[in-house]
Every structure is written in C-alpha cells, then in structure tokens.
Amino acid sequence: MDIAVIGSNMVDLITYLERMPEEGETLEAPEFEMGCGGKGANQAVAASRLGSDILMVTKVGNDLFGQNTIENFKANGVRIEGVEVGTKTSGAAPIFVDPNAKNRIIIIQGANSELVPETLENHRSRIKQAKLIVLQLEIPLETVYHAIQMGEELGIPVLLNPAPANPELDIAYVKKCTYFAPNESELGILTGMPVKTVDEIKSAAVSLVHKGVQNLIVTMGDKGVLWMNAEKEVFIEAEKVKAVDTTGAGDSFIGCFAHFVTKGSPVEDALQQANRYAAQAVQRRGTQTSYPTLEEFRAN
C-alpha cells in the first residue's frame, strides 16, 4: 500500500452563480451540481486516479450520502477497509462558484466529527503498511495529533495539509510532519503575518522553518508554489491556464504530490507534477470529477 489518507468526506453541493448575493438578497442561480468531496476523500481519489494504492480512513454518515461515498471510493479504486459508518448524518459542503472560478465554501463536519483517535487504533495494522500518511483539518484536532504520533511511532512520514486553517494548531506536532502544506491564506492565519505578495509569503514561510518545520510547501494559486526547508528555497511558477472551477484544486495538488513522492520522485519533481495536475483540474467543473486519470494527465 502506498498512502493512508486519514480525513474527511463530504457531499459537495455546488452552485454556479453570476455573482454573489448581497445581504438579505435572494438570487437565482443558473446551475447546481452535487458530488462527492471532502478534503481527505478528494486527496485519496486524486492519488488513486494516478495509480497509487490508497487506504481511506474516515467516518461516513448513516444516510444515503454516506453509502454513496462508499460506492464512490470503490469506483475510484480506494480501499474502504478503514471506512466506518458513524451515527451522524454525512458531512456537507455548500460551495458557491462565481464567473471568475473563485469559490466560497461552508463545511458541516457531520460524521467526520466522529473520526476519533480510537478509530485510528482500529486500523493501526492497516495504516502501518503505508509509505506516507496524509492528513487535513476537517476532522477533530486530537485525531490529527494522534495520527501524527502514530506516524512517528511506526516510522511513516506524514504530510499535513492544514485546511481549513486552525490557529490553535500545535507547532510541536507540525514539526513532527515531514511535509507541511498550507495555501497562502492558511499560512497567513497560522503565522499571523501578511501574505499578499510573494515576498510576504516567503517571510511568513521563513518564520515557520525557523520554528522547526521540516519541509514547508505553500500553494499560492496562480502565483505558483513555494517549497522551503532549512537548506533550500524553491519557487515553481504556476501553469498559465483558463480556470473554470478552482474547487478542490489544492486537494488535487496534494493527492498528486503524495502519489509521486511515494513513487520515489524527488520533492521538486513531485511538486512540478502536482502543479501541472492541479492546472488541468481547474479547467474542469466539479471537485473529484475534475481530477484527471493517469492516462489523461500524461496526454496533456
């Protein structure tokens, strides 16, 4: 097995708008779509579509959406031995996309809140087979910390994508992760520093590296990607494409990076591939539905 993704699943409720409504305004939208999402599930599906052997550890809702999520994992080749059905309804993510492909997202954790440390222990024997553990923050922080500690105990590197950003995230656990991958706005929230320009982003990144973060990867949308550690600083320019829907782009990046780095690619090469993969994903609508297969990725 290549990667154990420990994290969230959601039902995505995507509304495409001509503009965002004002306060108190009712606005008709031209299109609506529903699909499978959640940062953990998105990252698992992206890596699986590229050919990685993925174990998903998550809690789905005790409803039709939860069963649909399980079927979606199966359809995308993701192992479901670590998927449990919770007592709550499925997590949900109402998503609003404007004509410029920018999005605003609300998340309701639902059954994801029931993914507790004990759940991870139920699947320790499976997780220990992974080459990499991938985490996000749409599940309880105590579970994220437990997973990081488990990775340390089992000698498995951990990639933490701190999304959505939580200012209470403990730097002591972040330092245990081999890779820490926020976007620029998450970097700003976590450091309390300005991140409007590339220079400001670099300064904020330096502050985390000085605190002991091993490999900091900052995704910056159309500005590119920054990789920084104690020895080097690498900036990768973004691919110039016409974005249709940026929903899930960061997750596609993480999934692709995890795929290539566990297949033995050097970090910089894996970042280049992830940059290109995310650029392809934003040219399609939807979240997981926008993620290319390996054949599609190679063809473009």
FIKOLBA-100811 format. One record per residue (C-alpha): residue number from 1; residue in three letters; x, y, z. Coordinates in Angstrom, 1 decimal, always signed. Each point is the difference from the previous one (the first is absolute). Example, Ala and Ser with C-alpha at 12.3 -4.5 7.8 and 13.67 -1.06 7.14 Angstrom:
2
<donu rolo="1" drendren="ALA" px="+12.3" py="-4.5" pz="+7.8"/>
<donu rolo="2" drendren="SER" px="+1.4" py="+3.4" pz="-0.7"/>
END
This chain:
300
<donu rolo="1" drendren="MET" px="+0.0" py="+0.0" pz="+0.0"/>
<donu rolo="2" drendren="ASP" px="+1.3" py="+3.5" pz="-0.9"/>
<donu rolo="3" drendren="ILE" px="-2.0" py="+2.6" pz="+2.0"/>
<donu rolo="4" drendren="ALA" px="-2.4" py="+0.0" pz="+3.0"/>
<donu rolo="5" drendren="VAL" px="-2.2" py="+3.0" pz="-0.2"/>
<donu rolo="6" drendren="ILE" px="-1.5" py="+0.8" pz="+3.4"/>
<donu rolo="7" drendren="GLY" px="-2.7" py="+2.6" pz="-0.4"/>
<donu rolo="8" drendren="SER" px="-3.3" py="+1.3" pz="-1.1"/>
<donu rolo="9" drendren="ASN" px="-2.7" py="-0.7" pz="-2.5"/>
<donu rolo="10" drendren="MET" px="-2.8" py="+2.3" pz="-1.0"/>
<donu rolo="11" drendren="VAL" px="-2.9" py="+0.3" pz="-2.4"/>
<donu rolo="12" drendren="ASP" px="+0.8" py="+3.0" pz="-2.2"/>
<donu rolo="13" drendren="LEU" px="-3.0" py="+2.3" pz="-0.8"/>
<donu rolo="14" drendren="ILE" px="+1.3" py="+2.2" pz="-2.7"/>
<donu rolo="15" drendren="THR" px="-1.8" py="+3.1" pz="-1.2"/>
<donu rolo="16" drendren="TYR" px="+1.3" py="+2.0" pz="-3.0"/>
<donu rolo="17" drendren="LEU" px="-0.9" py="+3.7" pz="+0.3"/>
<donu rolo="18" drendren="GLU" px="+0.1" py="+3.1" pz="-2.2"/>
<donu rolo="19" drendren="ARG" px="+1.0" py="+1.9" pz="+3.2"/>
<donu rolo="20" drendren="MET" px="-0.1" py="-0.5" pz="+3.7"/>
<donu rolo="21" drendren="PRO" px="-3.3" py="+1.2" pz="+1.6"/>
<donu rolo="22" drendren="GLU" px="-0.1" py="+3.1" pz="+2.3"/>
<donu rolo="23" drendren="GLU" px="-1.2" py="-0.2" pz="+3.6"/>
<donu rolo="24" drendren="GLY" px="-3.7" py="-0.8" pz="+0.1"/>
<donu rolo="25" drendren="GLU" px="-0.2" py="-0.6" pz="-3.8"/>
<donu rolo="26" drendren="THR" px="-1.5" py="-3.0" pz="-1.7"/>
<donu rolo="27" drendren="LEU" px="+1.8" py="-0.8" pz="-3.2"/>
<donu rolo="28" drendren="GLU" px="-0.8" py="-2.5" pz="-2.7"/>
<donu rolo="29" drendren="ALA" px="+3.0" py="-2.2" pz="-1.0"/>
<donu rolo="30" drendren="PRO" px="+0.3" py="-1.5" pz="-3.5"/>
<donu rolo="31" drendren="GLU" px="+1.5" py="-3.4" pz="+0.9"/>
<donu rolo="32" drendren="PHE" px="+0.4" py="-2.4" pz="+2.9"/>
<donu rolo="33" drendren="GLU" px="+1.9" py="-3.2" pz="+0.3"/>
<donu rolo="34" drendren="MET" px="+0.5" py="-2.6" pz="+2.8"/>
<donu rolo="35" drendren="GLY" px="+3.0" py="-2.3" pz="+0.4"/>
<donu rolo="36" drendren="CYS" px="+2.3" py="-1.7" pz="+2.4"/>
<donu rolo="37" drendren="GLY" px="+2.6" py="+2.1" pz="+1.8"/>
<donu rolo="38" drendren="GLY" px="+1.8" py="+0.7" pz="+3.2"/>
<donu rolo="39" drendren="LYS" px="+3.7" py="+0.8" pz="+0.1"/>
<donu rolo="40" drendren="GLY" px="+1.0" py="-3.4" pz="+1.1"/>
<donu rolo="41" drendren="ALA" px="-2.1" py="-1.8" pz="-2.5"/>
<donu rolo="42" drendren="ASN" px="+1.0" py="+2.4" pz="-2.7"/>
<donu rolo="43" drendren="GLN" px="+3.7" py="-0.6" pz="+0.6"/>
<donu rolo="44" drendren="ALA" px="-0.5" py="-3.8" pz="+0.2"/>
<donu rolo="45" drendren="VAL" px="-1.9" py="+0.0" pz="-3.3"/>
<donu rolo="46" drendren="ALA" px="+2.6" py="+2.1" pz="-1.8"/>
<donu rolo="47" drendren="ALA" px="+2.9" py="-2.2" pz="+1.1"/>
<donu rolo="48" drendren="SER" px="-2.0" py="-3.2" pz="-0.9"/>
<donu rolo="49" drendren="ARG" px="-0.8" py="+1.3" pz="-3.5"/>
<donu rolo="50" drendren="LEU" px="+3.7" py="+0.4" pz="-0.6"/>
<donu rolo="51" drendren="GLY" px="+0.6" py="-3.6" pz="+1.0"/>
<donu rolo="52" drendren="SER" px="+0.8" py="+0.1" pz="+3.7"/>
<donu rolo="53" drendren="ASP" px="-1.2" py="-2.8" pz="+2.4"/>
<donu rolo="54" drendren="ILE" px="-2.1" py="+2.0" pz="+2.5"/>
<donu rolo="55" drendren="LEU" px="-1.5" py="-0.8" pz="+3.4"/>
<donu rolo="56" drendren="MET" px="-2.7" py="+2.5" pz="+1.1"/>
<donu rolo="57" drendren="VAL" px="-0.7" py="+0.3" pz="+3.7"/>
<donu rolo="58" drendren="THR" px="-3.1" py="+2.0" pz="+0.6"/>
<donu rolo="59" drendren="LYS" px="-3.6" py="+0.1" pz="+1.5"/>
<donu rolo="60" drendren="VAL" px="-2.9" py="+0.2" pz="-2.5"/>
<donu rolo="61" drendren="GLY" px="-3.5" py="+1.0" pz="+0.9"/>
<donu rolo="62" drendren="ASN" px="-2.8" py="-2.4" pz="+0.9"/>
<donu rolo="63" drendren="ASP" px="-2.0" py="+1.1" pz="-3.1"/>
<donu rolo="64" drendren="LEU" px="-0.2" py="-0.4" pz="-3.7"/>
<donu rolo="65" drendren="PHE" px="+2.8" py="+2.5" pz="-0.5"/>
<donu rolo="66" drendren="GLY" px="+2.3" py="-2.2" pz="+2.2"/>
<donu rolo="67" drendren="GLN" px="-0.8" py="-3.1" pz="-2.1"/>
<donu rolo="68" drendren="ASN" px="+0.6" py="+2.0" pz="-3.2"/>
<donu rolo="69" drendren="THR" px="+3.4" py="+1.1" pz="+1.3"/>
<donu rolo="70" drendren="ILE" px="+1.0" py="-3.6" pz="+0.7"/>
<donu rolo="71" drendren="GLU" px="-1.1" py="-1.0" pz="-3.6"/>
<donu rolo="72" drendren="ASN" px="+2.0" py="+3.0" pz="-1.3"/>
<donu rolo="73" drendren="PHE" px="+3.1" py="-1.2" pz="+1.8"/>
<donu rolo="74" drendren="LYS" px="-0.4" py="-3.5" pz="-1.6"/>
<donu rolo="75" drendren="ALA" px="-0.6" py="+1.5" pz="-3.4"/>
<donu rolo="76" drendren="ASN" px="+3.3" py="+1.9" pz="+0.3"/>
<donu rolo="77" drendren="GLY" px="+2.1" py="-2.9" pz="+1.2"/>
<donu rolo="78" drendren="VAL" px="+0.3" py="+1.3" pz="+3.6"/>
<donu rolo="79" drendren="ARG" px="+0.2" py="-2.7" pz="+2.7"/>
<donu rolo="80" drendren="ILE" px="-3.0" py="+0.2" pz="+2.4"/>
<donu rolo="81" drendren="GLU" px="+1.2" py="-2.2" pz="+2.8"/>
<donu rolo="82" drendren="GLY" px="+0.6" py="+3.1" pz="+2.1"/>
<donu rolo="83" drendren="VAL" px="-3.4" py="+1.6" pz="-0.7"/>
<donu rolo="84" drendren="GLU" px="-2.5" py="-0.2" pz="+2.8"/>
<donu rolo="85" drendren="VAL" px="-3.6" py="+1.1" pz="+0.2"/>
<donu rolo="86" drendren="GLY" px="-0.7" py="+2.6" pz="+2.7"/>
<donu rolo="87" drendren="THR" px="-3.1" py="+0.9" pz="+2.0"/>
<donu rolo="88" drendren="LYS" px="-0.4" py="+3.4" pz="-1.5"/>
<donu rolo="89" drendren="THR" px="-1.0" py="+1.1" pz="-3.5"/>
<donu rolo="90" drendren="SER" px="+2.6" py="+0.6" pz="-2.7"/>
<donu rolo="91" drendren="GLY" px="+2.3" py="+3.0" pz="+0.0"/>
<donu rolo="92" drendren="ALA" px="-1.1" py="+2.6" pz="-2.6"/>
<donu rolo="93" drendren="ALA" px="+1.7" py="+2.8" pz="-1.9"/>
<donu rolo="94" drendren="PRO" px="-2.2" py="+2.7" pz="-1.6"/>
<donu rolo="95" drendren="ILE" px="+2.3" py="+1.5" pz="-2.7"/>
<donu rolo="96" drendren="PHE" px="-0.6" py="+3.2" pz="-1.9"/>
<donu rolo="97" drendren="VAL" px="+1.9" py="+0.6" pz="-3.2"/>
<donu rolo="98" drendren="ASP" px="+0.1" py="+3.4" pz="-1.8"/>
<donu rolo="99" drendren="PRO" px="+0.7" py="+0.7" pz="-3.7"/>
<donu rolo="100" drendren="ASN" px="+3.7" py="+0.5" pz="+0.8"/>
<donu rolo="101" drendren="ALA" px="+0.2" py="-3.6" pz="+1.3"/>
<donu rolo="102" drendren="LYS" px="+0.5" py="+1.3" pz="+3.6"/>
<donu rolo="103" drendren="ASN" px="-1.9" py="-1.8" pz="+2.7"/>
<donu rolo="104" drendren="ARG" px="-1.4" py="+0.4" pz="+3.5"/>
<donu rolo="105" drendren="ILE" px="-0.5" py="-3.1" pz="+2.0"/>
<donu rolo="106" drendren="ILE" px="-1.8" py="-0.9" pz="+3.3"/>
<donu rolo="107" drendren="ILE" px="+0.6" py="-3.3" pz="+1.6"/>
<donu rolo="108" drendren="ILE" px="-2.1" py="-2.0" pz="+2.4"/>
<donu rolo="109" drendren="GLN" px="+2.0" py="-2.8" pz="+1.6"/>
<donu rolo="110" drendren="GLY" px="-2.8" py="-2.4" pz="+0.7"/>
<donu rolo="111" drendren="ALA" px="+1.3" py="-3.6" pz="+0.4"/>
<donu rolo="112" drendren="ASN" px="+3.6" py="+1.3" pz="-0.5"/>
<donu rolo="113" drendren="SER" px="-0.1" py="+1.3" pz="+3.6"/>
<donu rolo="114" drendren="GLU" px="-0.3" py="-3.7" pz="+1.1"/>
<donu rolo="115" drendren="LEU" px="+3.4" py="-0.9" pz="-1.5"/>
<donu rolo="116" drendren="VAL" px="+1.7" py="-0.2" pz="+3.4"/>
<donu rolo="117" drendren="PRO" px="+3.4" py="-1.5" pz="+1.0"/>
<donu rolo="118" drendren="GLU" px="-1.6" py="-3.3" pz="+0.9"/>
<donu rolo="119" drendren="THR" px="-1.1" py="-0.4" pz="-3.6"/>
<donu rolo="120" drendren="LEU" px="+3.6" py="+0.3" pz="-1.1"/>
<donu rolo="121" drendren="GLU" px="+1.1" py="-2.7" pz="+2.4"/>
<donu rolo="122" drendren="ASN" px="-2.6" py="-2.3" pz="-1.5"/>
<donu rolo="123" drendren="HIS" px="+2.0" py="+0.3" pz="-3.2"/>
<donu rolo="124" drendren="ARG" px="+3.5" py="+0.2" pz="+1.2"/>
<donu rolo="125" drendren="SER" px="+1.0" py="-3.3" pz="-1.6"/>
<donu rolo="126" drendren="ARG" px="-1.1" py="+1.3" pz="-3.4"/>
<donu rolo="127" drendren="ILE" px="+1.4" py="+3.5" pz="+0.5"/>
<donu rolo="128" drendren="LYS" px="+3.5" py="-1.4" pz="+0.8"/>
<donu rolo="129" drendren="GLN" px="+0.3" py="-1.4" pz="-3.5"/>
<donu rolo="130" drendren="ALA" px="-0.1" py="+3.5" pz="-1.6"/>
<donu rolo="131" drendren="LYS" px="+3.0" py="+1.9" pz="-1.3"/>
<donu rolo="132" drendren="LEU" px="-1.6" py="+3.3" pz="+0.8"/>
<donu rolo="133" drendren="ILE" px="-2.8" py="+1.3" pz="+2.2"/>
<donu rolo="134" drendren="VAL" px="-2.0" py="+2.9" pz="-1.4"/>
<donu rolo="135" drendren="LEU" px="-2.1" py="+2.3" pz="+2.4"/>
<donu rolo="136" drendren="GLN" px="-2.2" py="+3.1" pz="-0.1"/>
<donu rolo="137" drendren="LEU" px="-2.0" py="+2.0" pz="+2.6"/>
<donu rolo="138" drendren="GLU" px="-3.6" py="-0.9" pz="-0.8"/>
<donu rolo="139" drendren="ILE" px="+0.1" py="-2.5" pz="+2.8"/>
<donu rolo="140" drendren="PRO" px="+0.6" py="+0.5" pz="+3.8"/>
<donu rolo="141" drendren="LEU" px="+3.4" py="+1.4" pz="+0.8"/>
<donu rolo="142" drendren="GLU" px="+0.6" py="-2.7" pz="+2.6"/>
<donu rolo="143" drendren="THR" px="-0.3" py="-2.6" pz="-2.8"/>
<donu rolo="144" drendren="VAL" px="+2.4" py="+1.9" pz="-2.1"/>
<donu rolo="145" drendren="TYR" px="+2.5" py="+0.1" pz="+2.9"/>
<donu rolo="146" drendren="HIS" px="-0.5" py="-3.7" pz="+0.6"/>
<donu rolo="147" drendren="ALA" px="+0.6" py="-0.8" pz="-3.7"/>
<donu rolo="148" drendren="ILE" px="+3.2" py="+2.0" pz="+0.1"/>
<donu rolo="149" drendren="GLN" px="+1.2" py="-1.8" pz="+3.1"/>
<donu rolo="150" drendren="MET" px="-0.9" py="-3.3" pz="-1.6"/>
<donu rolo="151" drendren="GLY" px="+2.1" py="+0.9" pz="-3.0"/>
<donu rolo="152" drendren="GLU" px="+2.9" py="+0.7" pz="+2.2"/>
<donu rolo="153" drendren="GLU" px="-0.4" py="-3.3" pz="+1.9"/>
<donu rolo="154" drendren="LEU" px="-0.3" py="-2.0" pz="-3.2"/>
<donu rolo="155" drendren="GLY" px="+2.8" py="+1.8" pz="-1.8"/>
<donu rolo="156" drendren="ILE" px="-2.3" py="+1.3" pz="-2.7"/>
<donu rolo="157" drendren="PRO" px="+0.4" py="+3.5" pz="-1.4"/>
<donu rolo="158" drendren="VAL" px="-3.0" py="+2.3" pz="+0.3"/>
<donu rolo="159" drendren="LEU" px="-1.4" py="+2.7" pz="-2.3"/>
<donu rolo="160" drendren="LEU" px="-2.3" py="+2.5" pz="+1.8"/>
<donu rolo="161" drendren="ASN" px="-2.1" py="+2.3" pz="-2.1"/>
<donu rolo="162" drendren="PRO" px="-1.3" py="+2.5" pz="+2.6"/>
<donu rolo="163" drendren="ALA" px="-3.3" py="+0.7" pz="-1.7"/>
<donu rolo="164" drendren="PRO" px="-2.2" py="+1.6" pz="+1.1"/>
<donu rolo="165" drendren="ALA" px="+2.5" py="+1.9" pz="+2.0"/>
<donu rolo="166" drendren="ASN" px="-0.3" py="-0.2" pz="+3.8"/>
<donu rolo="167" drendren="PRO" px="+2.1" py="+2.6" pz="+2.0"/>
<donu rolo="168" drendren="GLU" px="+0.0" py="-2.5" pz="+2.9"/>
<donu rolo="169" drendren="LEU" px="+2.1" py="-2.5" pz="-1.9"/>
<donu rolo="170" drendren="ASP" px="+2.9" py="-1.0" pz="+2.2"/>
<donu rolo="171" drendren="ILE" px="+3.4" py="+0.7" pz="-1.6"/>
<donu rolo="172" drendren="ALA" px="+1.5" py="-2.9" pz="+2.0"/>
<donu rolo="173" drendren="TYR" px="-2.0" py="-2.4" pz="-2.1"/>
<donu rolo="174" drendren="VAL" px="+0.6" py="+1.9" pz="-3.2"/>
<donu rolo="175" drendren="LYS" px="+3.8" py="-0.5" pz="+0.5"/>
<donu rolo="176" drendren="LYS" px="-0.5" py="-3.7" pz="+0.1"/>
<donu rolo="177" drendren="CYS" px="-1.4" py="+0.0" pz="-3.5"/>
<donu rolo="178" drendren="THR" px="+2.3" py="-0.6" pz="-3.0"/>
<donu rolo="179" drendren="TYR" px="-2.1" py="+2.3" pz="-2.2"/>
<donu rolo="180" drendren="PHE" px="-2.2" py="+2.9" pz="+1.1"/>
<donu rolo="181" drendren="ALA" px="-2.1" py="+1.4" pz="-2.9"/>
<donu rolo="182" drendren="PRO" px="-2.2" py="+3.1" pz="+0.6"/>
<donu rolo="183" drendren="ASN" px="-1.2" py="+2.4" pz="-2.7"/>
<donu rolo="184" drendren="GLU" px="+0.9" py="+3.6" pz="+0.4"/>
<donu rolo="185" drendren="SER" px="-3.1" py="+1.1" pz="+1.9"/>
<donu rolo="186" drendren="GLU" px="+0.4" py="-3.0" pz="+2.4"/>
<donu rolo="187" drendren="LEU" px="+3.6" py="+1.0" pz="+0.5"/>
<donu rolo="188" drendren="GLY" px="-1.1" py="+3.6" pz="+0.9"/>
<donu rolo="189" drendren="ILE" px="-2.5" py="-1.3" pz="+2.6"/>
<donu rolo="190" drendren="LEU" px="+2.5" py="-2.4" pz="+1.5"/>
<donu rolo="191" drendren="THR" px="+2.8" py="+2.6" pz="+0.3"/>
<donu rolo="192" drendren="GLY" px="-2.0" py="+3.2" pz="+0.5"/>
<donu rolo="193" drendren="MET" px="+2.2" py="+1.6" pz="-2.7"/>
<donu rolo="194" drendren="PRO" px="-1.0" py="+1.7" pz="-3.3"/>
<donu rolo="195" drendren="VAL" px="+0.0" py="-2.2" pz="-3.1"/>
<donu rolo="196" drendren="LYS" px="-1.2" py="+2.2" pz="-2.8"/>
<donu rolo="197" drendren="THR" px="+3.2" py="-0.1" pz="-2.1"/>
<donu rolo="198" drendren="VAL" px="+2.6" py="-2.7" pz="-0.7"/>
<donu rolo="199" drendren="ASP" px="+2.5" py="+1.8" pz="+2.1"/>
<donu rolo="200" drendren="GLU" px="-2.4" py="+0.1" pz="+3.0"/>
<donu rolo="201" drendren="ILE" px="-0.8" py="-3.7" pz="-0.5"/>
<donu rolo="202" drendren="LYS" px="+3.7" py="-0.8" pz="+0.0"/>
<donu rolo="203" drendren="SER" px="+0.5" py="+2.0" pz="+3.3"/>
<donu rolo="204" drendren="ALA" px="-2.9" py="-1.9" pz="+1.6"/>
<donu rolo="205" drendren="ALA" px="+1.4" py="-3.3" pz="-1.2"/>
<donu rolo="206" drendren="VAL" px="+3.5" py="+0.8" pz="+1.4"/>
<donu rolo="207" drendren="SER" px="-1.6" py="+0.6" pz="+3.4"/>
<donu rolo="208" drendren="LEU" px="-1.4" py="-3.6" pz="+0.0"/>
<donu rolo="209" drendren="VAL" px="+3.2" py="-1.5" pz="-1.2"/>
<donu rolo="210" drendren="HIS" px="+1.9" py="+1.8" pz="+2.8"/>
<donu rolo="211" drendren="LYS" px="-2.5" py="-1.6" pz="+2.4"/>
<donu rolo="212" drendren="GLY" px="+1.0" py="-3.5" pz="-1.3"/>
<donu rolo="213" drendren="VAL" px="-2.4" py="-0.8" pz="-2.8"/>
<donu rolo="214" drendren="GLN" px="+1.9" py="-2.6" pz="-2.1"/>
<donu rolo="215" drendren="ASN" px="-1.4" py="+0.5" pz="-3.5"/>
<donu rolo="216" drendren="LEU" px="-2.4" py="+2.9" pz="-0.6"/>
<donu rolo="217" drendren="ILE" px="-2.0" py="-0.1" pz="-3.2"/>
<donu rolo="218" drendren="VAL" px="-2.1" py="+3.1" pz="-0.6"/>
<donu rolo="219" drendren="THR" px="-2.5" py="-0.1" pz="-2.9"/>
<donu rolo="220" drendren="MET" px="-0.8" py="+3.5" pz="-1.3"/>
<donu rolo="221" drendren="GLY" px="-2.5" py="-0.6" pz="-2.8"/>
<donu rolo="222" drendren="ASP" px="+0.9" py="+2.0" pz="-3.1"/>
<donu rolo="223" drendren="LYS" px="+3.2" py="+1.2" pz="+1.8"/>
<donu rolo="224" drendren="GLY" px="+1.5" py="-3.5" pz="+0.0"/>
<donu rolo="225" drendren="VAL" px="+1.5" py="-2.2" pz="+2.8"/>
<donu rolo="226" drendren="LEU" px="+2.7" py="+0.7" pz="+2.6"/>
<donu rolo="227" drendren="TRP" px="+2.0" py="-2.9" pz="+1.6"/>
<donu rolo="228" drendren="MET" px="+2.2" py="+1.0" pz="+2.8"/>
<donu rolo="229" drendren="ASN" px="+2.1" py="-1.8" pz="+2.7"/>
<donu rolo="230" drendren="ALA" px="+3.1" py="+0.8" pz="+2.0"/>
<donu rolo="231" drendren="GLU" px="+2.3" py="-0.7" pz="-3.0"/>
<donu rolo="232" drendren="LYS" px="-1.8" py="+1.3" pz="-3.1"/>
<donu rolo="233" drendren="GLU" px="-2.8" py="+2.2" pz="-1.4"/>
<donu rolo="234" drendren="VAL" px="-1.6" py="-1.0" pz="-3.3"/>
<donu rolo="235" drendren="PHE" px="-2.6" py="+2.0" pz="-1.9"/>
<donu rolo="236" drendren="ILE" px="-2.1" py="-1.6" pz="-2.7"/>
<donu rolo="237" drendren="GLU" px="-2.1" py="+2.2" pz="-2.3"/>
<donu rolo="238" drendren="ALA" px="-3.6" py="-0.8" pz="-0.5"/>
<donu rolo="239" drendren="GLU" px="-1.2" py="-1.5" pz="-3.3"/>
<donu rolo="240" drendren="LYS" px="-1.9" py="+2.7" pz="-2.1"/>
<donu rolo="241" drendren="VAL" px="-3.4" py="-1.4" pz="-0.6"/>
<donu rolo="242" drendren="LYS" px="-3.6" py="+1.3" pz="-0.2"/>
<donu rolo="243" drendren="ALA" px="-1.6" py="-1.2" pz="+3.2"/>
<donu rolo="244" drendren="VAL" px="-3.7" py="-1.1" pz="-0.1"/>
<donu rolo="245" drendren="ASP" px="-0.4" py="-1.2" pz="+3.6"/>
<donu rolo="246" drendren="THR" px="+2.8" py="+0.1" pz="+2.6"/>
<donu rolo="247" drendren="THR" px="-2.0" py="-2.1" pz="+2.5"/>
<donu rolo="248" drendren="GLY" px="+2.2" py="-2.9" pz="+1.3"/>
<donu rolo="249" drendren="ALA" px="+3.1" py="+1.3" pz="-1.9"/>
<donu rolo="250" drendren="GLY" px="+2.1" py="-0.1" pz="+3.2"/>
<donu rolo="251" drendren="ASP" px="-1.1" py="-3.6" pz="+0.7"/>
<donu rolo="252" drendren="SER" px="+0.9" py="-1.1" pz="-3.5"/>
<donu rolo="253" drendren="PHE" px="+3.5" py="+1.5" pz="+0.6"/>
<donu rolo="254" drendren="ILE" px="+0.4" py="-1.8" pz="+3.3"/>
<donu rolo="255" drendren="GLY" px="-1.2" py="-3.3" pz="-1.4"/>
<donu rolo="256" drendren="CYS" px="+2.3" py="+0.2" pz="-3.0"/>
<donu rolo="257" drendren="PHE" px="+3.0" py="+1.1" pz="+2.0"/>
<donu rolo="258" drendren="ALA" px="-0.6" py="-2.9" pz="+2.4"/>
<donu rolo="259" drendren="HIS" px="-0.2" py="-2.4" pz="-2.9"/>
<donu rolo="260" drendren="PHE" px="+3.2" py="+1.0" pz="-1.6"/>
<donu rolo="261" drendren="VAL" px="+2.1" py="+0.4" pz="+3.2"/>
<donu rolo="262" drendren="THR" px="-1.0" py="-3.5" pz="+1.2"/>
<donu rolo="263" drendren="LYS" px="+0.9" py="-1.4" pz="-3.5"/>
<donu rolo="264" drendren="GLY" px="+3.6" py="+1.3" pz="+0.6"/>
<donu rolo="265" drendren="SER" px="+0.0" py="+3.4" pz="-1.8"/>
<donu rolo="266" drendren="PRO" px="+2.2" py="+2.7" pz="+1.5"/>
<donu rolo="267" drendren="VAL" px="-2.1" py="+2.6" pz="+1.9"/>
<donu rolo="268" drendren="GLU" px="+0.5" py="+2.7" pz="-2.7"/>
<donu rolo="269" drendren="ASP" px="-1.0" py="-2.3" pz="-2.8"/>
<donu rolo="270" drendren="ALA" px="-3.1" py="-1.1" pz="+2.0"/>
<donu rolo="271" drendren="LEU" px="-0.9" py="+3.6" pz="+0.5"/>
<donu rolo="272" drendren="GLN" px="+0.3" py="+0.7" pz="-3.7"/>
<donu rolo="273" drendren="GLN" px="-2.3" py="-2.9" pz="-0.8"/>
<donu rolo="274" drendren="ALA" px="-2.5" py="+1.2" pz="+2.6"/>
<donu rolo="275" drendren="ASN" px="+0.1" py="+3.5" pz="-1.4"/>
<donu rolo="276" drendren="ARG" px="-0.9" py="-1.3" pz="-3.4"/>
<donu rolo="277" drendren="TYR" px="-2.7" py="-2.4" pz="+1.3"/>
<donu rolo="278" drendren="ALA" px="-1.8" py="+2.8" pz="+1.9"/>
<donu rolo="279" drendren="ALA" px="+0.2" py="+2.2" pz="-3.1"/>
<donu rolo="280" drendren="GLN" px="-1.8" py="-2.7" pz="-2.0"/>
<donu rolo="281" drendren="ALA" px="-2.6" py="-0.5" pz="+2.7"/>
<donu rolo="282" drendren="VAL" px="-1.0" py="+3.7" pz="+0.2"/>
<donu rolo="283" drendren="GLN" px="-0.9" py="-0.1" pz="-3.7"/>
<donu rolo="284" drendren="ARG" px="-3.0" py="-2.3" pz="+0.8"/>
<donu rolo="285" drendren="ARG" px="-3.0" py="+0.5" pz="+2.2"/>
<donu rolo="286" drendren="GLY" px="-0.6" py="-1.8" pz="+3.3"/>
<donu rolo="287" drendren="THR" px="+2.4" py="-1.4" pz="+2.6"/>
<donu rolo="288" drendren="GLN" px="+0.9" py="-3.7" pz="-0.4"/>
<donu rolo="289" drendren="THR" px="-1.7" py="+0.0" pz="-3.4"/>
<donu rolo="290" drendren="SER" px="+2.7" py="+2.5" pz="-1.2"/>
<donu rolo="291" drendren="TYR" px="+3.0" py="-2.3" pz="+0.9"/>
<donu rolo="292" drendren="PRO" px="+1.7" py="-1.5" pz="-3.0"/>
<donu rolo="293" drendren="THR" px="+0.9" py="-3.7" pz="-0.1"/>
<donu rolo="294" drendren="LEU" px="+3.6" py="-0.9" pz="-0.6"/>
<donu rolo="295" drendren="GLU" px="-0.7" py="-0.5" pz="-3.7"/>
<donu rolo="296" drendren="GLU" px="-1.6" py="+3.4" pz="-0.3"/>
<donu rolo="297" drendren="PHE" px="+2.8" py="+1.6" pz="+2.0"/>
<donu rolo="298" drendren="ARG" px="+2.7" py="-1.4" pz="-2.2"/>
<donu rolo="299" drendren="ALA" px="-1.9" py="+1.0" pz="-3.2"/>
<donu rolo="300" drendren="ASN" px="-0.1" py="+3.7" pz="+0.9"/>
END
